[in-house]
């Protein structure tokens, strides 16, 4: 059985080379492994905690979507969506908030660090701290638990968030006496590369030492590489390959043999200028074709939107029934019209009905209509009109073994395990849920007589 793995990407900036090597490339490679059901989402609600500039958030959403797709993410194989396109996530976040201990949130590293920083400078402990920052772990738990993700790839500094998600899930399961949530586990990324920046420190926009991934084209990439700090040894002088971040970056884009040859050249006196030229060629060979795809995607935002909306539909096909189950558990569920005791309708009121007809192939079929006249389902064809009549009689029988199956884009009605009818194709998850509810209501009315 496939393991469901979920990764969120915060939309608060434009990806750089360090993001690609440390997160994007390994995540895409992992998504291609057998036995992996991969979920990748743009964490745009999370971005609002730090990014107050709406233009920056909007640009980041576009750039990140284009980056992941250009880098080779197969959107047909994985579930790729925006967090804000799945309304069940913030709804679940509120439900989880109501079972989460405040003491648990008080211990969150990000919140504690902000409090400690305020205290150190004599400020009020909560100065400048938003409820969003404080509640971040609950929203992250909702991201994970809405889809029963089993594995969440994180660095060691993020393990606490997975432990908190487990704690929140356990509290909910205990309070409502059921196994509603899978207990997620952290997938520790011990081997994820931390790429050094121009000055040797970790590549980060906070240090202003990044190398762009796609922005600015090949010229910007070459200019950035030329600014990597090296020592003063000139051409012909033996170099220490470990004295510059240049060598570490080269290793991230080369085979073992290529890396060994590059180190040997440096030790034999290769000039730093030529070494940077070789590094540029090595990186450009990998990301140059991706850059072209990235620019094509940015020029076609409608295509990206189509991909994200399809991903949201796939995600919601899981989240909608999950939330329906949870609403039921906490007392907010809708009345199941099909399961409710049939109530006789007043004389003269309109009701659901079945309508028989003969199709173009000469076979006998029937349609199920709601009380308001909407067509809900179309039956399978029958060669014998008596069989069609018997099927309709069974739908009016409260004791018949009638089952409704949500097929993701249609609702199927089964009688004694065999398909009897199905709805029209519907891509919108909420609309499909409405159709299913309408069918249940229509069956209840038929059985009330």
N, C-alpha and C positions, 0 to 999 in steps of 0.2 A: 504494500500500500504506500502511495506517495506521501512524503512528509511535506507539510505545508510550512514554507519559510517566508517570513514577511520582513520587508525592509522599507523604511521611510526616509525620504530625502527632503530636508527642510528647504523651502524656497525663499532663501534670504540672501542669495548672492549668485554670481556667475561662476561656474566651475573653472578651476585651474588645474594644472598638470598634477598636483598633489591629490586632488579629489579623484582624478581619473585613475591614477595608479593605486591609491589606497582604498578606494571604495567602488568606483564605477566598473572598472575592468574586472576585478575579482567577482563582483556580484553578478555580472552578466555571464561570466564563465560558469558560476555555480548554477545559474538558471538553466543551463544546458545539460546538467547532469541528470542521469536517469533517476527516477524515483523522487523528483523534486517538483512540488506544486508551488511555484514562486509567485509572490505578491509584492509589487513595487508601487509605492504611492508618493505623490507630491504632497508633502506635509505642509500645506499652505495655511492651515489654522495655527499650527505651531509657529510658523514664521511671524505671525502677528505679535507674538510675545516680545520679540526683539526688534523687528522691522516696523518702524512707524511711517515709512514712506510708501504709499500705495503703488507708486510707479515702480519702485524697486521690487516689490513683491510680484507685480504683474510681469515685469521683464524677466525675473528669475524663473517664474513658472514656465514661460515660453522657452527660455534658454535651457533649463534643465530637461524639459520634455524633449527638445530637439537633440540635446547632448546624449541622453540615454538611447534614443532611437538611432541616432547616427553612429553611436559606438557599438551597435549590434544587438540591442535588446529586441527579442522577437515578441512583439505585442500580441501575436496570435497564440503563442505558447504560454505566456505568463498572463497575470492579471495586473494591468498597468492603469492606474487611475489617480485622480485628484481626491484628496481627503475631503474637500469641500463639496464634491459631487455625490457624496454618500451621506445623506442627512441622518441615517441611523447611527453614525459614529458620535456626533454631538449629543444625540438623544441618549445613547448608551452611556456617554460620559456623565450625564446628569444622574442617571439611575445608579451608576457606580459611586458617584459623589455621595449619595445618600447612605452608602454602607461603608465608606472609607473613613478610617479613624483620623482625626486631626493630628494626633500625635505621630502617625506614620508620615504625614506630609511635612510636619515640623522637622523631620530627620532627613529630608531630601537634600542632597549635596548642593544643588544650585541655590536653593532657598537659604540654607545655612551659610553658604559662602557670601551671599549678598548681605545677610544679617551681620556676619562677622566683619565685613568690610565697613558697614555703616557704624558699627560699634567702635571700630578702631579709630575712626575719625571724629568720634563724639556725636554722631547723628542719631536720630531716632532709629531703633533697630529695623523698622519696616519702611524707612524713607525710600521712596522711589520703587518699591517692590509692588508689582501688580498682582491681582488675584490670578491672572493668567499664568504668571511664573509659579505661583504657589500651587496651582491646580494642574500644572503640566503633567505630573506623573499619572493623574487620573485620565486625562485625554490620551496619553500614550497607552495606558491599559486598555482603553476603549478601542484604540486602533488595532490592538493585538487580539483582544477577546471577541470582537465582533465577528472575526473570521476563524476562530478556533485555531489560530496559528500555533504550531508546535515548537518551532525554532525561530529565534530572532537574532540575527547576526549583530553583534555589538562589540565595541572595544571594552577593555576592563573598566574604564571610567563610567560605562553605562550599565554595568551589571545590576546596580541598585534598582534601576527602573524596572528591570525584568522581575526582580525579587518583589518589588512593590506590586506589580501586576499580578503576580502569583498570590500575594497576600490578599489583595482586593477580590480576586476570583474566589479564593477560599472562604472569605467572609460572606460573599453573596451566596455561595453554595450552601454554607452552614445556615445562614438566616432563612433561606427559602427551601431548605431540606431537599436538595437535588444536585445532580452532577450537570450543572448548566454550562460550565466552562471547562475547556481543556486547560491544563496547567502548562503555560509556556515555559520554555527553557532557553537560557542564553546560549548562543553559539559564539564562543569566544574566538575572535579573529586574531589569533596569536601571530599568524604569518603575514597579516596585512602590512604592506610596506608603508612606512612613514617617510615620505619624500622630503629631503632637505630643500630649503629655499636658496635664494641667491647668496645669502650670507652664512649658510651652514646650519642655521636654526631650522626648526620644523617649518615647512612651507605653509604660510598662513597670511591671510589678508591683514590680520592684526599686526603682523610684523612688516607688512608692505614688502615682502620678499618673494612674491609668487611669480610663476611662469604661466602665462595664459595657455589655455587648452586650444580654443578655437578663435577667441576674440582677437581681432587685429591681423589675422591671417599669418602666413609664413614669415612675413617681414617682422611682425611683432615678436613672433617666437624666436627668430634669429637674434633680434636686438636684445631680448631678455637673456638669452643664453650667453651673449657676449658680456653681460654684466655679472656673471657668476664670479665670486671672489676666489682668487688663486694666490699663490705665493709669488715672489719676485723672480724666481729662477727662469732664465731665458731658454730659448731653443738650444739644444745640444747638451744642456745640463740635465742630469738625472733628476727625476721628479719622484716625490712620495705620493703614490696614487691615492692615499688616504688623507691627504692634506686639504682636499677640496671636495665640496659636495658634488662637483661635476662628475666624479667617478661613480658615486652612488646613483646619481640620476641615470648615467649611462647603463649601469647594471640593470635598471628596471626596464630597459628597452632592448636588451641584447641577450643572446644565448650565452651559455657558460663559456663556449669556445671564443665567441666574439669579445666577451668581457675579459677573458684571460689575455687575449692578444692585445687589447687596448691597454691594460695595465703594463704589459711588457713594453709596449711602445713608449709609455710615459717613463718607465724606469730607464729606457735607453735614450731619453732626451727629447721626446716629442714635445714641441712647443705648445704652450697652453692655447694659443690662438688656433692652431691646427686641431687640437683636441676638441675645442668648442665647435669647430666646423664639423668634425666627425659626429659629435653629439647631436648637433642640429640635423644632420642627414639621417641619423638613426631614428630620431623622434619623428621627423617629417615623413619618413617612409611609412610609419604606422598611422599617424593621425591625419596626414594630408588627405587621403581619400575620405576619411570621416568628416573632415572640415567641409568638403564639397557637399556631402550629404546633409550636414548641419545647416549650411546656408540655404540649401534647397527646401528644407523643412521650415526654416524661419520665413521663407518667402511664400509658404503655403500653410498659413495658420489653420485654415479650414480642415486640412488633412490631419493635423495634430489634434484638433478638437474632435474630429470623428473618431480617432484612435482612443482618446481619453474617455469619450462618452461610451464607446463600446466596452472599455475596461470598467467603467462605472456600472454598466448594466450587468457585467459578469460579477462584480463585487456585490452589487445589491441583490442579485439572485440568491446569495448566501445571507446577506445581512437582514433582508426583509423578514424571511421566516424566523431567523434567530431572534429578532426583536419581538416578533409576534409571540414566540415562546416565552420570552422574558416578561413581556407585558402580562401575559396570562399568569405567570408565576407571582407577580407582585400585585395582582388584583386590578390591572388596567386593561385586561383583554376585552375584545369585543365579544358580544354574545354570538355563539355559533348557531346560526339560524337552522342549520340542518339537524343539529343535535337537540335543539329545544323541542319541548313537547308541542306537537301541532295544535294550533288553535283554529277553530272553525271560523271562516271568514263570514262577515255579514252578507246577507243576500244582496246581490246587485253590485258588489265590489268587483273590480277587475282583478284578475289573478294570472299567474303564469299559465302557459298553455303549450301543448304539443301540436304541431301541424304536419300532416302527412303529405307526401307528393311523390310523383314518379319522375325520375331524372331523365336526362337525354339518352342514357344508355338503356332505358326501360326498366331500371331497377327501382326498388321502393326504399324511400328514406323518410326521415322526419326531422323537423327543427324544433328546438326548445326556445321559447320566447319568454322574456320577463313580463311582468305585469304592465310595464310601461311600453311594451311593444318591441323592445330591443331583442335582436336575435343573439342568443347566448351560445348555442352549440348546434352542430350539424351531425347527424348520425352517420354511421357506416352504411353502405348500400346492402340491401337484402334482395335476393332473387324471389323470395316468397313473401307476399304481403302479410301472411299470417305471422311470419317471424317478426316482421316490423311491428305488428300489432302486439305481439307478446312482449317485445322489448319495451314498448310504451307502457304496457300494463305493469311491468316490473318496476318502472320508475315511479309509478303511483303507489307502489306497495312499500309501506314503512319498514317491513322486515327484509326487503331485498338487500343483497350484498353489493351496495353501490359504493364506489370509491372514486374520489377525485384526486388526480395526480398533476402536480405543477411541473410542466415540462420545460420551464425556463422561458419559453416564448409562446406557450399555449397551455390550455388546461385540458386534460384528457379525462373522460368519464369511463370508468370500467364497471362492468357488471359480472360478478363472480370471477373476477380476474381477467376478463377479456374486454378489449376496447369496444365501446358501444358508440361513443360520440366524442367530438373534440371541438374546442373553440377556434376562432380565427387566430392567426398569428399576431402577437402583440409584443413589441420590444420593450415598452415601458413597464418596469417592474410594478409600480403602483397601480397602473391600469390593469395589469394582469391579476393582481390581488383583488381589485374591484370586481373583475369578471368572475373570479372564483367565488367571491362572496355572493354575487348575484345568482350564480348557479345553485349554490346551497339554499339560498332564499327561495328560488323557483321550485326546487325539489320539495321543500317543506310545504309550499302552497299546493303543489300537485298531490302530495300525500294527505293534506288536510281535506281534500275532496271538494 
